[in-house]
């Protein structure tokens, strides 16, 4: 890989967030204080230096920016107020745009008109589809599955899931090519891909590295409020996603189950988790009480707001259904889908939520590279010894 300096790279990066890298004189304080930085991954200092000298391709091949969970200690203690934590965040947005072959991620991150306009377009399309495809409108009682036939909604769910998976996984493949395949001078055995897969699943499910960002020396990960709140939000999101995509016929029903029925309390718990997690994210950005919330990008606002509105409208659908208000149920259901769909279609593969996939894959790819290098060094050392 040829590392050519690009003097315009810093200006490009500034369109992805609040970047004050010019103030950095590379003292190394940010790397020294970071609990996640290591000798092999000396961020943020190394990433900032690559931006300063315009090493675009080298930064694109780096996994280090994804290993940072933005606790904010580096920015709080920076003697030059260069905001290294926010620079890491801007770099992650830029990398998301590099992985995305459609170019949509770059447009969403660099243009508020594109991001908001795309949301409104998808919402309008959903409303149009509901208008064209809805079933008979029963007004003397609530028949949601007559208005929105569950088999049609289920087919659209499957199509949406296939589309999300295709775009997100194809971008992860590009991430793999940029960070693992290009420029490597060693072979990664197939066995390593298999043995490290368990850690990929574990990190994807828990984002456990985040717990090291707060409460150093404390054995309980629950002391990290940011990680705890995030985990609650993800549990609620995944639970609701599984219910809607995998068990829609059981979840979207006109039957009124008793309060102790799993269909109700699982939905209530998932909704409560969504409202709690999204509310914490929104309030944190309003209060700016943490370093990570001081320079919130538009994309940092949109996802929790859409998630909060999705949960609230979902609750209202059930309230109106239990109250026997048919028209209110149908209208709020349409609004619910008009909010839910753009959140999933745009934010998951192209926006902030895609970071949930890139982070664990970065750890996975980093482990593959490090262990493959270790095996290569062991083989190199063993070869002369065996010759003797």
C-alpha positions as CSV (number, residue, x, y, z in Angstrom):
1,X,0.0,0.0,0.0
2,X,1.4,3.4,-1.0
3,X,0.9,6.0,1.7
4,X,0.7,9.3,-0.1
5,X,0.1,12.5,1.9
6,X,-3.1,14.4,1.1
7,X,-3.0,18.0,2.3
8,X,-6.8,18.4,1.9
9,X,-7.6,15.4,4.1
10,X,-8.0,17.5,7.3
11,X,-10.5,19.8,5.6
12,X,-12.5,16.8,4.4
13,X,-12.6,15.3,7.9
14,X,-13.9,18.5,9.3
15,X,-17.2,18.0,7.4
16,X,-17.7,14.8,9.5
17,X,-17.6,16.5,12.9
18,X,-15.9,19.0,15.3
19,X,-12.2,18.6,14.6
20,X,-9.5,20.7,16.2
21,X,-6.5,18.6,15.2
22,X,-4.5,21.7,14.2
23,X,-4.1,22.5,17.9
24,X,-2.5,19.1,18.7
25,X,1.3,19.0,19.1
26,X,1.4,15.3,19.6
27,X,2.4,15.2,23.2
28,X,0.9,11.8,23.7
29,X,-1.2,12.6,26.8
30,X,-4.3,11.3,25.2
31,X,-2.8,7.9,24.5
32,X,-1.1,7.7,28.0
33,X,-4.4,8.4,29.8
34,X,-6.6,6.1,27.6
35,X,-7.5,2.9,29.4
36,X,-8.0,1.1,26.1
37,X,-4.9,2.2,24.2
38,X,-2.0,-0.3,23.9
39,X,1.4,-0.5,22.4
40,X,-0.1,-2.2,19.3
41,X,-3.0,0.3,19.2
42,X,-1.7,3.7,20.3
43,X,-4.8,5.8,19.7
44,X,-5.8,8.6,19.7
45,X,-2.3,10.0,19.1
46,X,-1.5,7.8,16.2
47,X,-4.8,8.5,14.4
48,X,-4.4,12.2,14.9
49,X,-0.9,12.2,13.5
50,X,-2.1,10.4,10.4
51,X,-4.7,13.1,9.8
52,X,-2.2,15.9,10.4
53,X,0.1,14.5,7.7
54,X,-2.7,13.5,5.4
55,X,-2.2,9.7,5.4
56,X,-5.7,9.0,4.2
57,X,-5.1,5.4,3.0
58,X,-3.2,4.4,6.1
59,X,-6.0,5.7,8.3
60,X,-8.6,3.8,6.2
61,X,-6.6,0.6,6.8
62,X,-6.5,1.2,10.6
63,X,-8.9,-0.5,13.1
64,X,-7.8,1.7,16.0
65,X,-10.6,4.3,15.7
66,X,-13.2,1.6,16.4
67,X,-11.4,0.4,19.5
68,X,-12.1,3.8,21.2
69,X,-15.5,4.1,23.1
70,X,-15.2,7.8,23.7
71,X,-15.1,8.1,27.5
72,X,-13.8,11.6,27.0
73,X,-10.8,11.5,29.4
74,X,-8.4,12.3,26.5
75,X,-10.3,15.5,25.7
76,X,-10.8,16.5,29.3
77,X,-7.0,16.3,30.0
78,X,-5.7,17.6,26.7
79,X,-3.4,20.5,27.4
80,X,-4.1,22.1,24.0
81,X,-7.9,21.5,24.0
82,X,-7.5,19.7,20.7
83,X,-10.6,17.5,21.4
84,X,-8.9,14.1,20.6
85,X,-12.1,12.2,21.6
86,X,-14.3,14.1,19.2
87,X,-11.7,13.7,16.5
88,X,-11.9,9.9,17.0
89,X,-15.7,10.2,16.6
90,X,-15.3,12.2,13.3
91,X,-12.8,9.6,12.0
92,X,-15.4,6.8,12.7
93,X,-18.0,8.7,10.7
94,X,-15.5,9.2,7.9
95,X,-14.6,5.5,8.0
96,X,-18.3,4.5,7.9
97,X,-18.5,6.6,4.7
98,X,-15.4,4.8,3.2
99,X,-16.8,1.4,3.9
100,X,-20.2,2.3,2.3
101,X,-20.1,1.6,-1.4
102,X,-23.4,3.4,-2.1
103,X,-22.1,6.8,-1.0
104,X,-25.2,7.4,1.1
105,X,-23.4,7.3,4.5
106,X,-21.1,10.2,3.3
107,X,-24.1,12.2,2.2
108,X,-26.0,11.6,5.5
109,X,-23.0,12.6,7.6
110,X,-22.0,15.7,5.6
111,X,-25.4,17.1,4.6
112,X,-28.4,17.6,7.0
113,X,-30.6,18.1,4.0
114,X,-29.7,14.7,2.7
115,X,-30.2,13.0,6.0
116,X,-33.5,14.7,6.9
117,X,-34.8,14.7,3.4
118,X,-34.1,10.9,3.0
119,X,-36.0,10.3,6.3
120,X,-39.0,12.3,5.1
121,X,-38.9,10.5,1.7
122,X,-39.0,7.0,3.2
123,X,-41.7,8.1,5.7
124,X,-43.8,9.5,2.8
125,X,-43.3,6.3,0.8
126,X,-44.5,4.2,3.8
127,X,-47.6,6.4,4.1
128,X,-48.3,6.0,0.4
129,X,-47.9,2.2,0.6
130,X,-50.3,2.0,3.6
131,X,-52.8,4.2,1.7
132,X,-52.6,1.9,-1.4
133,X,-52.3,-1.5,0.3
134,X,-54.4,-1.3,3.5
135,X,-57.3,-3.5,4.0
136,X,-60.9,-2.6,4.9
137,X,-61.3,0.0,7.6
138,X,-63.6,-1.4,10.3
139,X,-65.0,1.4,12.5
140,X,-67.3,-0.4,14.9
141,X,-64.5,-2.2,16.6
142,X,-60.7,-2.4,16.3
143,X,-59.4,-4.9,13.7
144,X,-55.8,-3.9,13.2
145,X,-55.0,-7.1,11.2
146,X,-57.9,-6.3,8.8
147,X,-56.5,-2.8,8.3
148,X,-52.9,-3.9,8.1
149,X,-52.9,-7.6,6.9
150,X,-50.2,-9.3,8.9
151,X,-49.1,-11.5,6.0
152,X,-48.3,-8.4,3.9
153,X,-46.5,-6.6,6.7
154,X,-44.5,-9.8,7.4
155,X,-43.4,-10.0,3.7
156,X,-42.3,-6.4,3.8
157,X,-40.4,-7.1,7.1
158,X,-38.5,-9.9,5.4
159,X,-37.7,-7.7,2.4
160,X,-36.5,-5.0,4.7
161,X,-34.4,-7.4,6.7
162,X,-32.8,-8.8,3.6
163,X,-31.9,-5.3,2.4
164,X,-30.5,-4.2,5.7
165,X,-28.3,-7.4,5.9
166,X,-27.1,-7.0,2.4
167,X,-26.0,-3.4,2.7
168,X,-24.5,-3.7,6.2
169,X,-22.6,-7.0,5.6
170,X,-21.3,-5.8,2.2
171,X,-19.9,-2.7,3.9
172,X,-18.4,-5.0,6.6
173,X,-16.7,-6.9,3.8
174,X,-15.2,-3.7,2.4
175,X,-14.0,-2.9,6.0
176,X,-12.3,-6.4,6.0
177,X,-10.7,-5.7,2.7
178,X,-9.4,-2.3,3.7
179,X,-8.1,-3.3,7.1
180,X,-7.0,-6.9,6.8
181,X,-6.5,-8.0,3.3
182,X,-4.7,-5.0,1.8
183,X,-1.0,-4.7,2.5
184,X,-0.7,-7.8,4.7
185,X,2.4,-9.9,4.4
186,X,1.2,-12.8,6.4
187,X,-1.5,-15.5,6.0
188,X,-4.4,-15.9,8.4
189,X,-5.3,-19.5,8.9
190,X,-8.9,-20.5,8.4
191,X,-8.9,-22.0,11.9
192,X,-8.3,-18.5,13.4
193,X,-11.5,-17.2,11.7
194,X,-13.4,-20.0,13.4
195,X,-11.8,-19.8,16.9
196,X,-12.1,-16.1,17.1
197,X,-15.8,-16.1,15.9
198,X,-17.0,-16.7,19.5
199,X,-15.3,-13.5,20.7
200,X,-17.0,-11.6,17.8
201,X,-20.4,-12.8,19.0
202,X,-19.6,-12.0,22.6
203,X,-18.4,-8.5,21.8
204,X,-21.3,-7.8,19.5
205,X,-23.8,-8.8,22.2
206,X,-22.1,-7.1,25.1
207,X,-19.8,-4.3,23.8
208,X,-17.8,-5.3,26.9
209,X,-14.7,-3.3,26.1
210,X,-16.7,-0.2,27.0
211,X,-16.7,-1.2,30.6
212,X,-13.0,-0.4,30.9
213,X,-13.6,3.3,30.1
214,X,-15.0,4.1,33.6
215,X,-14.4,2.9,37.1
216,X,-10.9,1.7,36.6
217,X,-10.1,-0.9,39.3
218,X,-13.7,-1.7,39.9
219,X,-14.6,-5.3,39.1
220,X,-18.3,-4.6,38.3
221,X,-19.0,-3.5,34.7
222,X,-22.3,-2.1,35.9
223,X,-20.4,0.8,37.5
224,X,-20.0,2.1,33.9
225,X,-23.3,4.0,33.5
226,X,-22.8,4.7,29.8
227,X,-22.2,1.0,29.0
228,X,-25.1,0.0,31.3
229,X,-27.6,2.4,29.7
230,X,-26.4,1.4,26.2
231,X,-26.8,-2.3,27.0
232,X,-30.4,-1.7,28.2
233,X,-31.2,0.2,25.0
234,X,-29.7,-2.6,22.8
235,X,-31.6,-5.3,24.7
236,X,-34.8,-3.5,24.1
237,X,-34.0,-2.8,20.5
238,X,-33.0,-6.4,19.7
239,X,-36.0,-7.8,21.6
240,X,-38.5,-5.6,19.7
241,X,-36.7,-6.3,16.4
242,X,-37.0,-10.1,16.9
243,X,-40.7,-9.8,17.9
244,X,-41.5,-7.6,14.8
245,X,-39.5,-9.6,12.3
246,X,-39.6,-13.1,13.6
247,X,-42.8,-13.4,15.5
248,X,-45.1,-10.8,13.9
249,X,-48.1,-13.0,13.7
250,X,-47.9,-13.6,17.5
251,X,-47.1,-10.0,18.3
252,X,-49.4,-8.1,16.0
253,X,-52.8,-9.6,16.9
254,X,-56.3,-8.4,17.6
255,X,-56.5,-10.8,20.6
256,X,-56.5,-9.0,24.0
257,X,-54.2,-11.2,26.1
258,X,-54.2,-11.0,29.9
259,X,-51.5,-8.8,31.5
260,X,-49.4,-11.8,32.6
261,X,-49.2,-13.2,29.0
262,X,-45.7,-13.2,27.6
263,X,-46.9,-11.4,24.5
264,X,-47.7,-8.4,26.6
265,X,-45.0,-8.2,29.3
266,X,-42.1,-9.0,26.8
267,X,-43.4,-6.1,24.7
268,X,-43.7,-3.9,27.7
269,X,-40.2,-4.6,29.0
270,X,-38.7,-4.1,25.5
271,X,-40.6,-0.8,25.1
272,X,-39.5,0.4,28.6
273,X,-35.9,-0.4,27.7
274,X,-36.2,1.6,24.5
275,X,-37.8,4.6,26.2
276,X,-35.2,4.6,29.0
277,X,-32.2,4.2,26.7
278,X,-33.2,6.7,24.1
279,X,-34.3,9.2,26.8
280,X,-30.9,9.0,28.5
281,X,-29.2,9.5,25.1
282,X,-31.4,12.5,24.3
283,X,-31.1,14.1,27.7
284,X,-27.3,13.7,27.8
285,X,-27.1,15.6,24.5
286,X,-29.3,18.3,25.8
287,X,-27.5,18.7,29.1
288,X,-24.0,18.2,27.6
289,X,-23.0,16.8,31.0
290,X,-20.4,14.4,29.5
291,X,-17.5,15.0,27.2
292,X,-19.0,12.6,24.6
293,X,-22.1,14.8,24.3
294,X,-20.5,18.2,24.0
295,X,-20.3,18.1,20.2
296,X,-23.2,16.0,19.2
297,X,-23.6,15.6,15.4
298,X,-27.0,15.6,13.7
299,X,-26.7,11.8,13.3
300,X,-26.2,11.5,17.1
301,X,-29.6,13.1,17.6
302,X,-31.7,11.5,14.9
303,X,-31.4,7.8,15.9
304,X,-32.4,8.2,19.6
305,X,-35.2,10.6,18.7
306,X,-36.6,8.2,16.1
307,X,-36.2,5.3,18.6
308,X,-38.0,7.2,21.3
309,X,-40.9,8.1,18.9
310,X,-41.1,4.5,17.7
311,X,-41.5,3.3,21.2
312,X,-44.1,5.9,22.1
313,X,-46.2,5.4,19.0
314,X,-46.0,1.6,19.6
315,X,-47.4,2.2,23.1
316,X,-50.2,4.4,21.8
317,X,-51.2,1.7,19.3
318,X,-51.8,-0.7,22.1
319,X,-53.5,1.9,24.3
320,X,-56.0,2.9,21.6
321,X,-56.5,-0.8,20.7
322,X,-57.3,-1.7,24.4
323,X,-59.6,1.4,24.6
324,X,-61.5,0.2,21.5
325,X,-60.7,3.3,19.3
326,X,-60.4,1.9,15.8
327,X,-59.6,5.0,13.8
328,X,-57.1,6.3,16.4
329,X,-55.4,2.8,16.3
330,X,-55.1,2.7,12.5
331,X,-53.8,6.3,12.2
332,X,-51.2,5.9,15.0
333,X,-50.1,2.5,13.5
334,X,-49.5,4.3,10.2
335,X,-47.4,7.0,12.0
336,X,-45.6,4.3,13.9
337,X,-44.5,2.5,10.7
338,X,-43.6,5.9,9.1
339,X,-41.1,6.5,11.9
340,X,-39.9,2.9,12.3
341,X,-39.1,2.2,8.7
342,X,-36.6,5.1,7.9
343,X,-34.9,4.5,11.3
344,X,-34.2,0.9,10.2
345,X,-33.7,1.4,6.5
346,X,-31.3,4.3,6.8
347,X,-29.7,4.4,10.3
348,X,-28.9,0.7,10.6
349,X,-26.8,0.2,7.5
350,X,-25.6,3.8,6.9
351,X,-25.9,5.8,10.1
352,X,-24.8,5.8,13.7
353,X,-26.3,2.4,14.5
354,X,-24.0,0.7,12.0
355,X,-21.2,1.4,14.5
356,X,-22.6,-1.4,16.6
357,X,-21.5,-3.8,13.9
358,X,-18.2,-2.1,13.0
359,X,-16.9,-2.1,16.6
360,X,-17.1,-5.9,17.3
361,X,-15.8,-6.7,13.8
362,X,-12.9,-4.3,14.4
363,X,-12.0,-6.3,17.5
364,X,-12.4,-9.5,15.6
365,X,-10.2,-8.4,12.7
366,X,-7.6,-7.0,15.1
367,X,-7.4,-10.3,17.0
368,X,-7.0,-12.1,13.6
369,X,-4.1,-9.9,12.6
370,X,-2.3,-10.0,16.0
371,X,-2.6,-13.8,16.4
372,X,-1.6,-14.5,12.8
373,X,1.5,-12.3,13.3
374,X,2.3,-14.2,16.5
375,X,2.1,-17.5,14.6
376,X,4.3,-16.1,11.8
377,X,6.9,-15.0,14.3
378,X,6.8,-18.3,16.1
379,X,7.3,-20.1,12.8
380,X,10.2,-17.8,11.9
381,X,11.9,-18.4,15.2
382,X,11.3,-22.2,15.1
383,X,12.7,-22.6,11.5
384,X,16.4,-21.8,12.3
385,X,16.2,-23.8,15.4
386,X,15.0,-26.9,13.6
387,X,17.7,-26.4,10.9
388,X,20.4,-26.5,13.7
